[in-house]
Amino acid sequence: MAIQASEIKWYKSLVVNDGASNGGVLSADECIDGVKNNVWPDVSQAERLAGSVKYRKTFIKIANADNLALLDPCIFIESATPGDDSIVLLAGTQTDTQNEAVAYNRFYGAARLDVDATVGDQVLLVNVESGNGLGGHEIFRNGDLIRVADKGSVDAVGGNAEFVRLASSNAVSWNGTQATLHLAAGVSLSNSYGAANTKVASVLETDDIEAMVSGWSESTVSGSFDEVNTPLLLDHIGTVEQQWTLTFTSSTQFNCHGHTLGLVGSGALGGAAFAPLNADFNRPYFTLATTTPPWGGTWQAGESIQFTTHPAAVAVWEKRTVPAGANSFSGNKVIVAITGESE
């Protein structure tokens, strides 16, 4: 069965604060859609008067029990904040913190169509929020994929939405907060759009979202494991970012440690498959066959296997800028969306 919308979940990073340590790896703390302060805290009066810049890291996780990948993901701001603040997106990694993110300068954001556009148009005029143009958060750049939509909401049945590519050079010119966007050669709009209700967003494109393993290495004199023909089985719900070490305590038994989780269990060759449990989700971190094959040769106490697992999740930073003297706005929000194809 294909990936369902209910299986696309947002989670907070392990550390959430306003300092350099903010961010890090995926946590088990879900950001429930539509809940107040699910990502951002309220802006105090003092913060509005003085202005502020804050970051929050979220993970979009494909919690599909059949371990299906989300193909060709596109992440974008569907609706910008109605308040005086502005939010842009930045690509993150599985482990980065705010200390690293403050240096990132590839921004993705949303604008409004400034002049009506018709079928076949190859040039769009859009208006961005103050600070999101040239010299600030430059949210449109050469070669960007953009989303043009007049839907009332991201999943509305009515209305139009399409993804088109900007030209690879000279695609964007700026006049204050107005940007002129030139589409790639041979690309034009498939629908007509009115300036009054059309949003234009730059799109953060990522690799397919699926759990992965890397860095497999074996420290042994005569033992072997055929990880090519019998790969480690990962779980799109239970797998996390972790460096694992299997250490043999005898010729057939081993312990498993995670670099931050510590001891998660013990296994034995010839026994049941080794599948240490992620108690946060009641699903295994991974499943390792213990039969022969794939195990071969002779393993000795003290020998080990190391590998790193990566969750079925993509990390996205949000950067919020509150200008000094911003007005109070009740119910302020931003809507971030993702679309893609299911295996």
C-alpha positions in Angstrom: 0.0 0.0 0.0 1.3 3.5 -0.9 2.5 5.9 1.8 -0.5 7.7 3.4 -0.6 11.3 4.5 -1.0 10.2 8.1 2.4 8.4 7.9 4.2 11.6 7.1 5.0 13.0 10.6 7.0 16.0 11.9 9.3 15.6 14.9 11.3 18.0 17.0 15.1 17.8 17.3 16.6 16.3 20.4 17.6 19.7 21.8 15.3 22.7 21.5 16.6 26.0 22.8 17.9 29.3 21.5 21.6 28.5 21.9 24.4 26.9 19.9 23.3 23.4 21.0 19.8 23.7 19.5 19.1 20.9 17.0 21.0 17.7 16.8 19.4 14.3 16.1 15.8 13.3 15.7 13.8 13.0 18.9 10.6 11.0 19.6 8.7 14.3 20.4 6.1 14.7 17.6 5.0 18.1 16.3 1.2 17.6 16.1 -0.2 19.4 13.1 -2.3 22.5 13.9 -1.4 22.6 17.6 -0.3 26.0 19.0 3.4 26.2 19.7 4.1 22.8 18.1 7.3 24.3 16.7 7.6 28.0 17.7 7.1 29.7 21.0 5.1 32.9 21.4 6.9 36.1 20.8 7.0 38.3 23.9 6.5 42.0 23.9 10.1 42.6 24.7 11.1 40.4 21.7 8.8 42.3 19.4 10.2 45.6 20.5 13.8 44.6 20.2 13.5 42.2 17.3 15.0 38.7 17.2 16.3 35.8 15.0 15.6 32.3 16.1 16.0 28.8 14.7 14.1 25.6 15.1 15.0 22.2 13.6 12.3 19.7 12.6 12.4 16.3 11.0 9.9 15.0 8.4 9.7 11.3 9.0 8.1 8.7 6.8 6.6 6.4 9.4 5.5 3.7 7.0 5.3 0.2 8.5 6.1 -1.4 5.1 9.4 0.6 4.9 8.3 2.4 1.7 10.5 5.4 0.6 9.1 8.8 -0.3 10.5 9.5 -3.8 11.5 13.0 -5.1 10.4 14.9 -2.0 9.6 18.6 -2.4 9.4 20.7 0.8 8.1 24.3 0.7 6.3 27.0 2.7 2.7 26.7 1.6 1.6 29.8 3.6 3.8 32.5 5.0 3.1 34.0 8.4 0.4 36.8 8.4 2.3 38.6 11.1 5.2 41.0 10.7 7.7 38.2 11.2 9.0 36.0 8.4 10.2 32.4 8.2 12.5 30.7 5.7 13.6 27.1 5.4 17.2 25.7 5.2 18.4 22.2 4.5 19.7 20.4 7.6 21.6 17.2 8.3 20.8 14.3 10.7 23.1 15.8 13.3 23.8 19.5 12.8 23.1 22.1 15.5 22.4 25.8 15.4 26.1 26.4 15.8 26.4 25.2 12.2 23.0 26.3 10.8 23.7 30.0 11.4 26.3 29.9 8.6 23.8 28.3 6.1 22.8 30.8 3.4 20.6 28.8 1.0 17.1 29.9 1.9 13.6 28.7 0.7 10.5 30.8 1.3 7.1 31.9 0.0 6.0 35.0 -2.0 2.8 36.3 -3.5 2.1 36.7 -7.2 2.2 40.4 -8.0 0.7 40.4 -11.5 -1.9 38.0 -13.0 -0.3 35.2 -15.0 -1.9 33.2 -17.8 -1.3 29.8 -19.5 1.9 29.7 -21.4 3.6 32.5 -19.4 7.4 32.1 -18.9 7.9 35.2 -16.6 6.4 35.7 -13.2 6.4 38.8 -11.0 6.2 38.1 -7.3 6.5 40.1 -4.0 8.4 38.7 -1.1 8.3 39.7 2.6 10.8 42.4 3.7 14.2 40.9 4.2 13.6 38.0 1.8 15.0 39.6 -1.3 18.4 40.4 -2.7 20.9 41.1 0.1 18.7 39.3 2.7 17.1 35.9 2.6 17.4 35.5 -1.2 14.6 32.8 -1.5 14.7 32.5 -5.4 17.9 31.5 -7.2 19.0 30.2 -10.6 17.7 26.7 -11.3 15.2 26.6 -8.4 12.2 24.5 -8.5 9.2 26.6 -7.6 5.6 25.9 -6.7 2.8 28.1 -8.1 -0.6 27.5 -6.5 -4.0 29.2 -6.0 -5.4 26.5 -3.8 -7.1 27.6 -0.6 -5.0 25.1 1.3 -2.2 22.7 0.4 -4.5 19.7 0.1 -7.6 21.5 -1.2 -9.5 19.7 -4.0 -10.2 22.8 -5.9 -7.7 25.3 -7.4 -4.5 24.7 -9.3 -0.9 24.0 -8.3 2.1 23.2 -10.4 5.9 22.8 -10.1 8.1 24.6 -12.6 11.8 25.1 -12.9 13.6 28.5 -13.1 16.2 29.2 -15.7 19.8 28.0 -14.9 21.2 31.5 -15.4 19.8 35.1 -15.1 16.6 33.6 -13.7 16.0 36.2 -11.0 16.1 40.0 -10.9 15.1 42.1 -8.0 13.5 45.5 -7.5 13.2 45.9 -3.8 10.8 43.2 -2.6 9.6 42.4 -6.1 11.3 39.6 -8.0 11.0 38.8 -11.7 11.3 35.1 -12.2 12.2 33.6 -15.6 11.3 30.0 -16.2 13.7 27.5 -17.8 13.8 27.3 -21.6 10.8 25.3 -22.9 9.0 25.6 -19.6 5.8 27.6 -19.2 2.7 27.7 -16.9 0.0 25.1 -17.5 -2.6 27.2 -15.7 -3.7 30.8 -15.3 -3.3 32.5 -11.9 -4.7 35.6 -10.3 -2.4 37.8 -8.2 -5.0 38.1 -5.5 -4.8 34.5 -4.3 -1.7 32.9 -5.7 1.4 31.9 -3.7 4.8 31.2 -5.3 7.3 29.2 -3.2 10.9 28.1 -3.8 11.2 24.4 -3.2 13.7 22.5 -1.1 14.4 19.3 -3.0 16.0 16.4 -1.1 17.0 12.8 -1.7 14.4 10.1 -1.4 13.4 9.7 2.2 14.2 6.2 3.5 16.2 4.5 6.3 19.7 3.7 5.3 22.9 2.1 6.7 26.5 3.3 6.1 30.0 2.7 7.2 29.8 -1.1 7.6 33.2 -2.4 8.8 34.3 -5.8 10.3 37.2 -6.1 12.7 38.0 -9.9 12.6 40.8 -12.3 11.7 38.7 -15.1 10.1 35.0 -14.2 10.6 32.8 -12.7 7.9 29.3 -11.4 7.3 27.8 -11.0 3.8 26.0 -7.7 4.2 25.6 -7.3 0.4 23.4 -10.4 -0.2 21.8 -10.3 3.3 21.6 -6.6 4.2 20.7 -5.2 7.5 16.9 -4.7 7.7 15.9 -1.2 8.7 12.6 0.0 10.1 11.1 3.3 8.9 9.4 3.7 12.3 12.1 2.5 14.7 15.5 3.2 13.0 17.4 6.2 14.4 20.6 8.0 13.7 23.1 5.9 15.6 26.6 4.5 15.4 26.4 0.8 16.4 29.1 -1.7 17.6 28.5 -5.4 17.8 31.2 -6.9 20.0 31.6 -10.7 20.3 31.9 -12.0 23.8 32.5 -15.6 22.5 32.6 -17.3 19.2 28.8 -17.2 18.9 27.5 -14.4 21.2 27.7 -10.7 20.9 26.6 -7.5 22.6 25.2 -4.4 20.8 26.0 -0.9 21.9 24.9 2.5 20.3 27.2 5.4 20.7 24.6 7.4 22.6 22.1 4.6 23.5 24.6 2.3 25.2 23.8 -1.4 25.5 20.6 -2.3 23.7 20.7 -6.1 23.7 22.7 -9.3 23.1 22.4 -11.8 20.3 23.7 -15.2 19.3 24.7 -16.8 16.0 22.2 -19.6 15.1 19.5 -18.1 17.2 16.5 -15.8 16.5 17.2 -12.7 14.3 18.7 -9.9 16.4 16.2 -7.0 16.5 16.8 -4.6 19.4 13.7 -2.7 20.3 13.2 1.0 20.1 10.9 1.4 23.1 9.7 4.9 21.9 7.9 3.3 19.0 7.8 -0.4 19.9 9.6 -1.2 16.7 13.2 -2.5 16.1 16.1 -0.2 15.5 17.1 -2.8 12.9 17.0 -6.5 12.3 20.2 -8.6 11.8 20.1 -12.2 10.5 22.0 -14.6 12.8 21.8 -17.7 10.6 24.6 -19.3 8.4 24.9 -17.8 5.8 25.3 -14.8 5.9 27.7 -15.4 8.8 30.8 -17.3 7.8 34.3 -18.2 9.2 35.1 -18.1 12.9 34.5 -15.1 15.1 36.4 -14.6 18.3 35.7 -12.8 21.6 36.7 -9.1 21.2 36.1 -8.9 17.5 33.4 -6.5 16.3 31.3 -5.1 13.5 30.5 -1.4 13.3 27.9 0.5 11.2 25.7 3.6 11.3 22.0 3.7 10.7 20.1 6.7 9.5 16.3 7.2 10.0 13.6 7.6 7.3 13.6 11.3 7.9 14.8 14.6 6.5 16.0 17.5 8.6 14.7 21.0 7.9 15.7 24.2 9.7 13.3 27.0 10.1 14.6 30.5 10.7 12.3 33.1 12.1 13.1 36.8 11.9 11.0 39.2 14.0 11.8 42.8 13.0 12.2 45.4 15.7 8.9 47.1 16.5 6.8 44.3 15.1 3.1 44.4 15.8 1.4 41.9 18.0 -0.6 39.3 16.0 -2.9 36.7 17.6 -2.9 33.3 15.9 0.2 33.8 13.9 1.4 30.7 12.0 3.4 29.3 9.1 2.4 26.2 7.1 5.3 24.0 5.8 4.4 21.2 3.5 6.0 18.2 1.7 4.9 16.3 -1.3 6.4 13.3 -3.1 5.7 10.0 -4.8 5.4 6.6 -3.0 7.2 3.5 -3.9 
